[in-house]
Amino acid sequence: MILEDIIDIYVERPAFLTSISILVVITLINLALERSKSQKKGMVSFVLTVLALILVEVALIVLPLDDVGDRTVELFIFDEFARFFAMFAIFATIAVTVAIYYYSEGLPQISAFYALVSGTAIGLILLPSAVDLISIFVAWELLSVPLYAMVAYSHKWSRSVEGAIKYYVMGTASSAFLALGIGIFVAMLGATNIYILHLKLVALGTLDGFQRVIFGIGMAALIVGFGVKLTLVPIHQWAPDTYEGSMPPITAYLSGTIKAIRLSAPIKVFMFLAPSLLYYARVYLAILALLTMTYANIVALKQTRVYRMMAYSSIAQIGYIVIGIVAATLMGLTATIFYAFAFAIMEVTVFIAIGVIIYYLGLETIDDYDGLAKKYPSISIILALTLLGLVGIPPLIGFAGKVYLFIAAWDAGVIWLAIALALNSAISIGYYGLVIKRMFLEEPSDKIKDVEIPSLYYTILYILVAIMIIYGIFPTPIEYLSSVAARQVSYYL
């Protein structure tokens, strides 16, 4: 009887439960391997983790979505919205896991580290599937806890621990504000499911003065709670030091994939609010989007270390993405989801490339990059293409994403924010272009040494760059998937 019930559950939710089950199993296997005394346990954990992630990616793509009737009684629903976010997040996790392999050589407890990777991947699937404020909070934290340890685990222990502590402290504050916001909505409406919350807010109709104040406080708390981990200015302070202290693949993961997947929570929460509350969310987010993109781009211009420059670049990119949420239309959500995909791919690519340059060549400052293209043309071209994609130069995927965001903001009447997007993209040319100029137009620096970069890195980077180019020239497939995902959370608009 119990076995039949389990089978029935898997039949109703094949993709969701199969993926989670694979990740739970590989996490337990890696933890068990950590107790082994074998010298090859690190290699075994690496291979098993990559294979498990590939199986999960296949399961997410091939297996059917959840078959649920009443959405108001569910905690998690794996629909088109969840599948799109989970698919590109797991794909990026595979790339990051492969990149981690060379950095982890000689480090202790490597099997436990791969257990953290697979444990984080569970959160990548749970968070976009969550349809209840409680399950959103739990998934949000499940995604955070392994990352604290992953940041601390690096080849630069002192800086890594410092970055991890800052991340943990700000993460704790984020959780507190998130819990406060959730508590206010639950206390006022007596429900946690976002579908029920929407119906109750609509039933309230026009809010009186007291309700506006209380819901306004709750809204602000949610935005702060989400905004800390998304690195919205002025609650971004932990990010540059944390990114700089982490090993490059983990920075690639944090700055791109993790932030992209975290966007699924505020998108879902804010889109199910009644029009009166959605208006306040749009106002708050519009101000934060402008502050984030402008401040981060200006500060990035002043950086001399390329790694830290790209940390501020990733903060600015979040400012662009939020514009689609501010638009609060189907077009806006489609643009945000599309650019979240593009952002994740570009950030993983740029930090893996910079990580290779730091790890193997020892080049950290902009001056060190002088003439890099003359000795290492492949890695230089890869980095240059990615930087151009972040600017929004055609035919790369960043261009398509920014065009969608610009049109969505303009069409929604947020013309000033569309103009801010264009102006900030122009400002970013100052530091992206400087790196490209130094690599291609200067004479080689004396610091550039002759070393052999593993071909595996080039394979990863070539695949990622190919995605940027292909979907930059032909963005329609990703745009279609983004629009399908957007419809799952916009039919109340």
WOPEQUI-V809414 format. One record per residue. N is the residue number from 1. RES is the residue in one small letter. NEAR is the number of other C-alpha atoms within 12 Angstrom. D_FIRST is the distance of its C-alpha to the first C-alpha in Angstrom with 1 decimal. Layout:
N|RES|NEAR|D_FIRST, N|RES|NEAR|D_FIRST
This chain:
1|m|7|0.0, 2|i|8|3.8, 3|l|9|5.4, 4|e|10|5.1, 5|d|11|6.3, 6|i|15|8.7, 7|i|15|9.9, 8|d|16|10.6, 9|i|19|12.5, 10|y|23|14.4, 11|v|20|15.2, 12|e|22|16.7, 13|r|28|18.6, 14|p|30|19.3, 15|a|37|22.8, 16|f|44|22.3, 17|l|32|19.2, 18|t|35|20.3, 19|s|41|23.7, 20|i|35|22.7, 21|s|26|20.5, 22|i|33|23.5, 23|l|39|25.8, 24|v|27|23.9, 25|v|23|23.6, 26|i|37|27.3, 27|t|34|28.3, 28|l|26|26.8, 29|i|28|28.4, 30|n|35|31.7, 31|l|27|31.6, 32|a|23|31.0, 33|l|29|33.8, 34|e|27|36.1, 35|r|18|36.1, 36|s|19|37.2, 37|k|12|40.9, 38|s|15|41.1, 39|q|18|43.9, 40|k|18|41.9, 41|k|28|38.9, 42|g|35|40.2, 43|m|26|40.5, 44|v|24|37.0, 45|s|38|35.5, 46|f|37|37.6, 47|v|22|36.5, 48|l|31|32.8, 49|t|46|33.0, 50|v|36|34.9, 51|l|24|32.6, 52|a|38|29.5, 53|l|47|31.4, 54|i|30|32.4, 55|l|27|28.8, 56|v|41|27.9, 57|e|35|30.9, 58|v|24|29.8, 59|a|29|26.3, 60|l|37|27.9, 61|i|28|30.3, 62|v|17|28.2, 63|l|25|24.7, 64|p|24|24.3, 65|l|29|24.6, 66|d|30|22.1, 67|d|22|21.1, 68|v|20|21.4, 69|g|10|22.9, 70|d|15|24.4, 71|r|22|26.0, 72|t|22|27.1, 73|v|19|23.8, 74|e|25|23.1, 75|l|27|24.3, 76|f|35|24.3, 77|i|38|24.8, 78|f|41|25.6, 79|d|36|28.2, 80|e|30|31.6, 81|f|42|33.2, 82|a|45|30.8, 83|r|42|30.7, 84|f|40|34.5, 85|f|49|34.9, 86|a|47|32.2, 87|m|41|33.5, 88|f|45|37.1, 89|a|46|36.1, 90|i|48|34.1, 91|f|38|36.9, 92|a|47|39.4, 93|t|47|37.3, 94|i|38|37.6, 95|a|39|41.3, 96|v|49|41.7, 97|t|44|39.7, 98|v|37|41.9, 99|a|39|45.0, 100|i|42|43.9, 101|y|32|44.0, 102|y|30|47.8, 103|y|32|48.1, 104|s|31|45.7, 105|e|20|47.8, 106|g|15|49.0, 107|l|20|47.0, 108|p|19|44.8, 109|q|31|41.1, 110|i|37|40.5, 111|s|38|36.9, 112|a|33|36.2, 113|f|39|38.0, 114|y|48|35.8, 115|a|38|32.8, 116|l|41|34.5, 117|v|53|34.9, 118|s|47|31.2, 119|g|42|30.3, 120|t|43|32.8, 121|a|52|31.3, 122|i|43|28.0, 123|g|45|30.2, 124|l|52|31.8, 125|i|52|28.7, 126|l|43|27.5, 127|l|47|30.9, 128|p|49|31.6, 129|s|45|28.1, 130|a|41|28.4, 131|v|43|29.1, 132|d|36|29.4, 133|l|39|32.3, 134|i|29|30.2, 135|s|28|28.1, 136|i|41|31.5, 137|f|37|33.0, 138|v|28|30.2, 139|a|34|30.2, 140|w|43|34.0, 141|e|34|34.1, 142|l|29|31.6, 143|l|38|33.9, 144|s|40|36.9, 145|v|28|36.1, 146|p|34|35.9, 147|l|40|39.0, 148|y|37|41.1, 149|a|32|40.6, 150|m|45|41.2, 151|v|43|44.5, 152|a|34|45.7, 153|y|39|44.9, 154|s|37|47.9, 155|h|27|51.1, 156|k|23|53.1, 157|w|20|51.7, 158|s|19|54.1, 159|r|23|53.8, 160|s|31|50.1, 161|v|27|49.5, 162|e|28|51.9, 163|g|36|50.0, 164|a|40|46.6, 165|i|27|48.0, 166|k|30|49.4, 167|y|41|46.1, 168|y|29|44.2, 169|v|23|46.7, 170|m|30|46.7, 171|g|37|43.0, 172|t|25|42.7, 173|a|25|45.1, 174|s|33|43.2, 175|s|35|40.0, 176|a|23|42.0, 177|f|28|43.5, 178|l|37|40.2, 179|a|32|38.6, 180|l|29|41.8, 181|g|32|41.5, 182|i|38|37.8, 183|g|27|38.6, 184|i|27|41.5, 185|f|38|39.5, 186|v|25|36.6, 187|a|18|39.3, 188|m|24|41.2, 189|l|25|38.4, 190|g|19|35.5, 191|a|25|32.9, 192|t|32|31.7, 193|n|33|30.1, 194|i|41|33.0, 195|y|34|32.4, 196|i|28|32.7, 197|l|32|35.6, 198|h|35|37.4, 199|l|22|37.1, 200|k|25|38.4, 201|l|29|41.3, 202|v|22|42.3, 203|a|15|42.2, 204|l|20|44.6, 205|g|16|47.1, 206|t|16|50.3, 207|l|20|49.9, 208|d|13|52.6, 209|g|10|54.5, 210|f|12|52.2, 211|q|23|49.0, 212|r|24|50.7, 213|v|17|51.7, 214|i|24|48.3, 215|f|34|46.3, 216|g|29|49.0, 217|i|27|48.5, 218|g|31|44.7, 219|m|39|45.4, 220|a|33|47.8, 221|a|30|45.4, 222|l|39|42.7, 223|i|45|45.3, 224|v|35|46.6, 225|g|35|43.1, 226|f|46|42.3, 227|g|40|45.9, 228|v|39|46.2, 229|k|48|43.6, 230|l|47|44.9, 231|t|49|48.4, 232|l|42|50.1, 233|v|37|53.7, 234|p|26|54.7, 235|i|28|51.4, 236|h|38|51.4, 237|q|28|53.5, 238|w|33|50.9, 239|a|44|50.3, 240|p|37|53.5, 241|d|30|53.5, 242|t|46|49.8, 243|y|47|50.0, 244|e|44|53.2, 245|g|37|51.7, 246|s|44|48.5, 247|m|42|48.6, 248|p|46|49.2, 249|p|47|45.7, 250|i|49|44.2, 251|t|48|46.9, 252|a|43|46.0, 253|y|46|42.4, 254|l|48|43.3, 255|s|50|46.0, 256|g|48|44.4, 257|t|47|40.6, 258|i|49|39.6, 259|k|45|42.0, 260|a|48|41.0, 261|i|52|37.3, 262|r|46|38.2, 263|l|47|40.0, 264|s|47|36.8, 265|a|48|36.3, 266|p|48|39.7, 267|i|51|39.7, 268|k|40|36.5, 269|v|43|37.6, 270|f|43|41.1, 271|m|40|40.5, 272|f|35|38.3, 273|l|37|41.1, 274|a|31|43.3, 275|p|25|46.6, 276|s|27|48.6, 277|l|34|46.6, 278|l|36|46.3, 279|y|25|50.1, 280|y|28|50.3, 281|a|38|47.8, 282|r|36|49.9, 283|v|26|53.1, 284|y|30|51.8, 285|l|39|50.3, 286|a|36|53.4, 287|i|28|55.6, 288|l|38|53.3, 289|a|42|53.1, 290|l|37|56.9, 291|l|33|57.3, 292|t|41|54.8, 293|m|42|56.2, 294|t|36|59.8, 295|y|34|59.7, 296|a|42|57.7, 297|n|41|59.8, 298|i|26|63.0, 299|v|28|61.9, 300|a|35|60.8, 301|l|31|64.3, 302|k|22|65.6, 303|q|27|63.4, 304|t|21|64.9, 305|r|25|61.7, 306|v|38|59.7, 307|y|41|56.4, 308|r|36|57.0, 309|m|38|58.5, 310|m|51|55.2, 311|a|42|53.3, 312|y|43|55.4, 313|s|48|54.9, 314|s|52|51.1, 315|i|51|51.7, 316|a|47|54.0, 317|q|51|51.4, 318|i|53|49.0, 319|g|48|51.8, 320|y|57|51.9, 321|i|55|48.2, 322|v|56|48.1, 323|i|58|50.7, 324|g|48|48.0, 325|i|49|46.1, 326|v|46|49.5, 327|a|44|50.1, 328|a|46|46.8, 329|t|36|46.8, 330|l|35|44.6, 331|m|36|47.4, 332|g|45|47.5, 333|l|47|43.7, 334|t|45|43.8, 335|a|46|46.8, 336|t|50|45.1, 337|i|53|41.9, 338|f|47|44.1, 339|y|54|46.4, 340|a|50|43.5, 341|f|46|42.5, 342|a|49|46.2, 343|f|54|46.7, 344|a|50|43.8, 345|i|51|45.1, 346|m|50|48.7, 347|e|52|48.1, 348|v|51|46.1, 349|t|50|48.9, 350|v|48|51.8, 351|f|49|50.6, 352|i|48|49.6, 353|a|45|53.0, 354|i|44|54.8, 355|g|41|52.8, 356|v|40|54.0, 357|i|39|57.5, 358|i|30|57.3, 359|y|30|55.5, 360|y|25|57.6, 361|l|27|60.8, 362|g|20|61.1, 363|l|30|62.2, 364|e|28|61.3, 365|t|27|64.1, 366|i|34|65.3, 367|d|26|68.5, 368|d|28|66.7, 369|y|42|65.3, 370|d|29|68.9, 371|g|28|69.1, 372|l|36|65.5, 373|a|29|65.3, 374|k|23|68.2, 375|k|26|66.5, 376|y|29|62.8, 377|p|18|62.8, 378|s|26|59.1, 379|i|41|57.6, 380|s|32|60.4, 381|i|28|59.6, 382|i|37|55.9, 383|l|43|56.7, 384|a|36|59.3, 385|l|38|57.0, 386|t|47|54.3, 387|l|46|56.9, 388|l|36|58.3, 389|g|43|54.8, 390|l|50|54.5, 391|v|40|57.8, 392|g|39|56.7, 393|i|30|59.0, 394|p|26|58.3, 395|p|28|56.7, 396|l|36|54.1, 397|i|43|50.9, 398|g|45|52.2, 399|f|36|54.9, 400|a|37|52.4, 401|g|49|50.3, 402|k|48|53.4, 403|v|38|54.7, 404|y|40|51.5, 405|l|47|51.7, 406|f|38|55.4, 407|i|31|55.0, 408|a|35|52.1, 409|a|39|54.1, 410|w|27|57.3, 411|d|23|55.5, 412|a|25|53.9, 413|g|20|57.4, 414|v|31|56.9, 415|i|21|59.9, 416|w|22|61.1, 417|l|40|57.8, 418|a|36|58.0, 419|i|25|61.6, 420|a|32|60.4, 421|l|43|57.9, 422|a|30|60.8, 423|l|24|63.2, 424|n|35|60.7, 425|s|37|59.9, 426|a|24|63.6, 427|i|28|63.9, 428|s|39|61.2, 429|i|28|63.4, 430|g|26|65.7, 431|y|36|63.4, 432|y|37|61.4, 433|g|28|64.6, 434|l|30|66.3, 435|v|42|63.8, 436|i|32|64.2, 437|k|27|68.0, 438|r|27|68.1, 439|m|36|66.0, 440|f|27|67.9, 441|l|19|71.4, 442|e|22|72.4, 443|e|20|73.7, 444|p|24|71.2, 445|s|26|70.9, 446|d|18|72.0, 447|k|24|68.6, 448|i|27|66.8, 449|k|23|66.2, 450|d|17|65.3, 451|v|15|61.8, 452|e|17|59.1, 453|i|22|56.1, 454|p|20|52.9, 455|s|16|52.2, 456|l|21|48.5, 457|y|35|49.6, 458|y|29|51.7, 459|t|22|48.7, 460|i|33|46.6, 461|l|39|49.5, 462|y|28|50.5, 463|i|23|47.0, 464|l|40|47.0, 465|v|38|50.6, 466|a|25|49.8, 467|i|34|47.0, 468|m|43|49.6, 469|i|29|52.1, 470|i|23|50.0, 471|y|30|48.3, 472|g|37|51.6, 473|i|22|53.3, 474|f|21|50.3, 475|p|31|48.4, 476|t|20|47.0, 477|p|17|43.5, 478|i|35|42.9, 479|e|34|44.5, 480|y|22|42.2, 481|l|27|39.0, 482|s|37|40.5, 483|s|30|41.2, 484|v|28|37.7, 485|a|35|36.3, 486|a|39|39.0, 487|r|28|38.1, 488|q|34|34.7, 489|v|39|36.5, 490|s|29|39.8, 491|y|20|39.1, 492|y|23|40.1, 493|l|25|43.5
